[in-house]
Amino acid sequence: MDTGTAGTARGADSRLSTAIAIARLTGIMGIVYVHAWTGRTAEELAAVAFSWQAVLRTVLSEMFGRSAVPLLGMISGWLVVSTATRRSYGPFLLGKARTILLPMVLWNAIAIVLVGAAATFGELKAPTPSSIGWTLNELVPLVHANDINVQMPFLRDLFVCMMLAPLMVRASSIWLALVASIVVVWSVSGVHIPLLLRPQILLFFAAGIAARRFGVAEKVAGWPVVLCALPFVVLIAPRLWTALLGNVFFDAHPHVMAAFDILFRVTSAVLFWRVAWALAGSGVAERLRGIERYGFLAFCDHLVLLWLFGPVIGQATGALGAALYPAYLLVQPLLVLGATVALGRGLMALSPAVARVLSGGRLGQASVTA
């Protein structure tokens, strides 16, 4: 390989790494829209589902929030190939326990203490410990999702995927396709098996492994943005309509909606990866990559921040329906990111070891980890 070819290869690898970092950061910021503070109960939100502010919230949530989860799962599968094939099972799983399971449990404990205290001794309307079983499930969501940190089943299921990863990365493509097919059937059937709370995550994880194997990420990066956007644009309208109709529609057509959800999430992952690739070649790439090291911390802490500080800011802007609420809704991911960066820097100044644990090893490390 001559010097020019080697330089081109290094440049391509650098852009790929940057695109992965940007995709993860933008995906996590998009998830904030799913959990954004509204100042309304579920019943109140359902009653005003077709008001323009509620529609705006749904659009942001579906386009940037729920669309992010499949890409985050695929990226984890793509990245795990190198570590799962290089390390023996024990050290590999121990490393994933430190970077996924431990911060999940610690942030769940922090949420129980801080949010529970604010609800018990203050005016915050939030879940509080009601039994030993509730507390244990809140620490490690074993049978159903958390009530406070509702995002944590992703990490819980991701760790289960990591337990299977050494086998999956060494399996033939036929076996990998069989695993994906079983998960599709499982997801569409709606059967609840606590092995995975959200079985789709294993599907996207397997898709990421396959994408690494067949160079799909690089191929999609070469597609026109319009081509990647077309399936998403076609599917987003019915997706938004069914989301606005709420649980009644989903409950009436569970299998059809589960199948449609998988299709929609795959098309959204393709589009958002192509956008991340474009951003990786832009002038903001290095700045976004620098901020990405706080992304995992933002994933873990954003519900705690929204529970505690969402109502405080909401006193000035008003709840959903108030004149200033749309502006507050739009900037909530930026507010979470700013608070997380401040928190991360504060933790690193006080105790780098604590910062490393709570950030899943991201703070203080330049490498991209699964």
Secondary structure, DSSP 4 states (H G I P E B T S, - for coil): --HHHHHHHHHHHHHHHHHHHHHHHHHHHHHHHHT---S--HHHHHHTTTSHHHHHHHHHIIIIIITHHHHHHHHHHHHHHHHHHHS-HHHHHHHHIIIIIHHHHHHHHHHHHHHHHHHHHSS--------HHHHHHHHS-SSS--SSSTTTHHHHHHHHHHHHHHHHHHS-HHHHHHHHHHHHHHHHHT---TT-SSTHHHHHHHHHHHHHHHTHHHHHHTS-HHHHHHHHHHHHHHHHHHHHH-HHHHHHSHHHHHHHHHHHHHHHHHHHHHHHHHHHTSTTHHHHHHHHTTHHHHHHHHHHHHHHHHHHHHHHH-STTSTTHHHHHHHHHHHHHHHHHHHHHHHHHH-HHHHHHHTTT-TT--S---
